[in-house]
Amino acid sequence: MTRSYTALWREGDGPEHAGGLEVAFGHLSLEGRTRIDPTAARTRVALDEIEALRIERSVGERMDARPTLVVTRGGGPSLRIAIPGPGLLHEVSDAIGASLATRVRPERGAPLSVVVVGGGVGALEAVLTLRALAQERVSITLVSPSTRFVYRPLAVKRPFEAGPEPGVDLALFAADAGARLVTDTVVDVDVTARRVHTAGGRSLHYDALLVSVGARPEPALPGAIPFWDWGTGNGFRALLGELSRGESTSLAFAVPGGTVWPLPLYELALLTAAHLDDLGVAGARLTFVTPEAEPLGIFGRESSAAVAGALARRGIRLLTGATPLAFRDGALHLAGGRRVTADHAASVPRLRGPALAGLPHDAAGFISTDPYGHVDARLDVFAAGDATTFPVKQGGIAAQQAETAATAIAAQAGAPVRPEPLEPVLRALLLTADAPIFLRTELEGGRGETGDASADPLWWPPTKVVGHHLSGYLASRVRQVA
Ligand SMILES: Cc1cc2nc3c(=O)[nH]c(=O)nc-3n(C[C@H](O)[C@H](O)[C@H](O)COP(=O)(O)OP(=O)(O)OC[C@H]3O[C@@H](n4cnc5c(N)ncnc54)[C@H](O)[C@@H]3O)c2cc1C
C-alpha cells in the first residue's frame, strides 16, 4: 500500500520562505524558495534551483544501504546526496526535515495560500474538504467565471418540468466555506512563479493550486439534437412537443464513441417514454443505441440487467455494441454501415480536456495526475474531475479526486491528516420516472467489475452527485438534489 509522509518547515516568517518536504507515492521530493543546509547531506542547495529531489524507494521499505537523494536541476539529475541511514524511509524523511528546520511547523506562520480553480463539483468539494481538514491553516481563493454553481444532473428534468435551474450562488458558497471568490477565467498557470493569470488581467499567487475546470463538450454526432445541460434541455423540450402531438413518431437516443458520460441519455430516454405514456401517446418508437457491450456496463452485470429491464418495461428498443456516427436522411448511421431509421436523434456530447496553458496535458487536452492528484509530480499543483485523464467523467468521481487532492494539501498545510491515494467508487442514481435505481461499483483503473443495483438508497443523503462534504452541503442549500 502506498503511503505518504509530509514535513514542512519555515525559515523566516514570510510565506516566500515556505518550503515543503514530502514523501509521496514512493518518491521524496523537496521544494521551496529558501536556502537550506542539509548538513547530513554535506551540501548546500538553494531550493529555488531544485526542480525535484527524489528517492526511488517505497515508503516503509527497509533501507539497509545508505540511501541517496538525487537532485534534479534543469531537466537531468545533477547532484547526489548521501543520507545517513539505515532506517525506514519515513524516519529518514523525519531526519531530513529536522536538519532543515530552523522552526518546524507551518502553523506558526502565515496560512498556506490555496487557489482552487473552477466553480463546479470538484472545486466545491475541494474547498469544503480544505476548510474541514485544514481549518485556519489555509486561505482559500476560488476562481470561477460563473457566479453560480449549477446542479447539472437535474438538467434531464428540464424538458418535462417547469421551474428554475437548481444551484447555489458561489458568493453564498464562498461565504459559507470561508473562501475568497474571484469571478474570472484562468487562462494560464505559471508553475515556476506559482501564479495563475486570468482573462481579467489578474495574477494570483498560490502555495498550492487545485485545478478543477471540467471538460469541454463538443458535438459528436452531426445531425443529432445535443443534450448536455439546462439550455440543451430546452432544445429537447421542443422535440418532445413534436412527439407528444404525433408530428414525429420515432426517436433514437445515440451514445457516441469516445469519452462520454452516457447515464443522462438513459435517463432522458426513460423520462421521455414515461412522459409519452402519461399523455397516452401510442406508437412512438424509441431506440437506445450505444457502443457499450451492456447498458451502463461500467457498473457491472447486475446493474446492466436492472437498466435493461427499465428500458424494456418502457418499450425502448436497445441496441448495444453499435457506434453511431451521424444522423442524416431519416437514419442514424452506425459504424460498419448499419442504419437505424428515425425521425430524430438525440445525443450527449463527446468530452475534451481543457488544455489549460502552463499545465501538461494529453492530446485530448486532459491533465494527467498521480493517485494523490499531483500534476506532473509537482507537489504544489493538483487537478481533479472531468479535466483529468481519469476515464470516467462523473461528478462523484470528481468529488473523490478533489477530496483526495485537498487532503494532500491540508497535510502540506500542517493539518493532522495523512494523504491517501484515490480508490474510486462510482455511485449513480438513475432517474426512471418510476422508482430511481441506485448503482454502485468500485472502479479499478477506471473499470468496474461487480456492482450493486438497488431501489433503496445505497448512500446518504441520496443525492445525484455524491461528495463526502458536498452531498450534505447541497442537501442543505439546493432545493432539489435528486
Ligand atoms: C446532463 C448531465 C447529467 C449528469 N448527471 C450526473 C449525476 O447524476 N451524477 C454525477 O455524479 N455526475 C453527473 N454528471 C457529470 C457531472 O456533471 C460532471 O462529471 C461533474 O460536474 C464534473 O465536475 P468538475 O468539477 O470536474 O467539472 P464541472 O462541474 O464541469 O465544473 C467546471 C467548472 O470550472 C469552471 N471553469 C471552466 N474553465 C475555467 C477556467 N479557465 N478558469 C476558471 N474556471 C473555469 C466552469 O465554469 C465550471 O464552474 C452529469 C453530466 C451531465 C452533462
Ligand as a Chemical Component Dictionary entry (heavy atoms), coordinates in Angstrom:
data_LIG
# 
_chem_comp.id                   LIG 
_chem_comp.type                 NON-POLYMER 
_chem_comp.pdbx_formal_charge   0 
_chem_comp.three_letter_code    LIG 
# 
loop_
_chem_comp_atom.comp_id 
_chem_comp_atom.atom_id 
_chem_comp_atom.alt_atom_id 
_chem_comp_atom.type_symbol 
_chem_comp_atom.charge 
_chem_comp_atom.model_Cartn_x 
_chem_comp_atom.model_Cartn_y 
_chem_comp_atom.model_Cartn_z 
_chem_comp_atom.pdbx_ordinal 
LIG C1  C1  C 0 -26.758 16.105 -18.159 1  
LIG C2  C2  C 0 -25.743 15.617 -17.197 2  
LIG C3  C3  C 0 -26.131 14.913 -16.087 3  
LIG C4  C4  C 0 -25.183 14.431 -15.186 4  
LIG N1  N1  N 0 -25.601 13.735 -14.106 5  
LIG C5  C5  C 0 -24.709 13.343 -13.180 6  
LIG C6  C6  C 0 -25.146 12.681 -11.999 7  
LIG O1  O1  O 0 -26.326 12.404 -11.826 8  
LIG N2  N2  N 0 -24.217 12.356 -11.070 9  
LIG C7  C7  C 0 -22.895 12.638 -11.241 10 
LIG O2  O2  O 0 -22.106 12.346 -10.353 11 
LIG N3  N3  N 0 -22.448 13.241 -12.361 12 
LIG C8  C8  C 0 -23.325 13.619 -13.324 13 
LIG N4  N4  N 0 -22.895 14.253 -14.448 14 
LIG C9  C9  C 0 -21.460 14.510 -14.616 15 
LIG C10 C10 C 0 -21.027 15.702 -13.770 16 
LIG O3  O3  O 0 -21.829 16.824 -14.068 17 
LIG C11 C11 C 0 -19.568 16.023 -14.031 18 
LIG O4  O4  O 0 -18.799 14.868 -14.017 19 
LIG C12 C12 C 0 -19.041 16.956 -12.957 20 
LIG O5  O5  O 0 -19.765 18.175 -12.987 21 
LIG C13 C13 C 0 -17.553 17.221 -13.133 22 
LIG O6  O6  O 0 -17.119 18.109 -12.144 23 
LIG P1  P1  P 0 -15.871 19.069 -12.433 24 
LIG O7  O7  O 0 -15.682 19.905 -11.217 25 
LIG O8  O8  O 0 -14.756 18.301 -12.947 26 
LIG O9  O9  O 0 -16.361 19.996 -13.638 27 
LIG P2  P2  P 0 -17.615 20.925 -13.741 28 
LIG O10 O10 O 0 -18.650 20.573 -12.750 29 
LIG O11 O11 O 0 -17.971 20.932 -15.185 30 
LIG O12 O12 O 0 -17.083 22.352 -13.319 31 
LIG C14 C14 C 0 -16.107 23.023 -14.043 32 
LIG C15 C15 C 0 -16.070 24.443 -13.518 33 
LIG O13 O13 O 0 -14.890 25.093 -13.958 34 
LIG C16 C16 C 0 -15.214 26.376 -14.432 35 
LIG N5  N5  N 0 -14.163 26.727 -15.393 36 
LIG C17 C17 C 0 -14.013 26.255 -16.644 37 
LIG N6  N6  N 0 -12.907 26.791 -17.198 38 
LIG C18 C18 C 0 -12.362 27.596 -16.266 39 
LIG C19 C19 C 0 -11.211 28.430 -16.250 40 
LIG N7  N7  N 0 -10.407 28.510 -17.306 41 
LIG N8  N8  N 0 -10.952 29.156 -15.135 42 
LIG C20 C20 C 0 -11.775 29.059 -14.050 43 
LIG N9  N9  N 0 -12.869 28.282 -14.021 44 
LIG C21 C21 C 0 -13.151 27.563 -15.110 45 
LIG C22 C22 C 0 -16.606 26.233 -15.019 46 
LIG O14 O14 O 0 -17.251 27.477 -15.117 47 
LIG C23 C23 C 0 -17.240 25.309 -14.005 48 
LIG O15 O15 O 0 -17.726 26.057 -12.919 49 
LIG C24 C24 C 0 -23.820 14.701 -15.396 50 
LIG C25 C25 C 0 -23.422 15.405 -16.518 51 
LIG C26 C26 C 0 -24.372 15.849 -17.420 52 
LIG C27 C27 C 0 -23.922 16.576 -18.622 53 
# 
loop_
_chem_comp_bond.comp_id 
_chem_comp_bond.atom_id_1 
_chem_comp_bond.atom_id_2 
_chem_comp_bond.value_order 
_chem_comp_bond.pdbx_ordinal 
LIG C1  C2  SING 1  
LIG C2  C3  SING 2  
LIG C2  C26 DOUB 3  
LIG C3  C4  DOUB 4  
LIG C4  N1  SING 5  
LIG C4  C24 SING 6  
LIG N1  C5  DOUB 7  
LIG C5  C6  SING 8  
LIG C5  C8  SING 9  
LIG C6  O1  DOUB 10 
LIG C6  N2  SING 11 
LIG N2  C7  SING 12 
LIG C7  O2  DOUB 13 
LIG C7  N3  SING 14 
LIG N3  C8  DOUB 15 
LIG C8  N4  SING 16 
LIG N4  C9  SING 17 
LIG N4  C24 SING 18 
LIG C9  C10 SING 19 
LIG C10 O3  SING 20 
LIG C10 C11 SING 21 
LIG C11 O4  SING 22 
LIG C11 C12 SING 23 
LIG C12 O5  SING 24 
LIG C12 C13 SING 25 
LIG C13 O6  SING 26 
LIG O6  P1  SING 27 
LIG P1  O7  DOUB 28 
LIG P1  O8  SING 29 
LIG P1  O9  SING 30 
LIG O9  P2  SING 31 
LIG P2  O10 DOUB 32 
LIG P2  O11 SING 33 
LIG P2  O12 SING 34 
LIG O12 C14 SING 35 
LIG C14 C15 SING 36 
LIG C15 O13 SING 37 
LIG C15 C23 SING 38 
LIG O13 C16 SING 39 
LIG C16 N5  SING 40 
LIG C16 C22 SING 41 
LIG N5  C17 SING 42 
LIG N5  C21 SING 43 
LIG C17 N6  DOUB 44 
LIG N6  C18 SING 45 
LIG C18 C19 SING 46 
LIG C18 C21 DOUB 47 
LIG C19 N7  SING 48 
LIG C19 N8  DOUB 49 
LIG N8  C20 SING 50 
LIG C20 N9  DOUB 51 
LIG N9  C21 SING 52 
LIG C22 O14 SING 53 
LIG C22 C23 SING 54 
LIG C23 O15 SING 55 
LIG C24 C25 DOUB 56 
LIG C25 C26 SING 57 
LIG C26 C27 SING 58 
# 
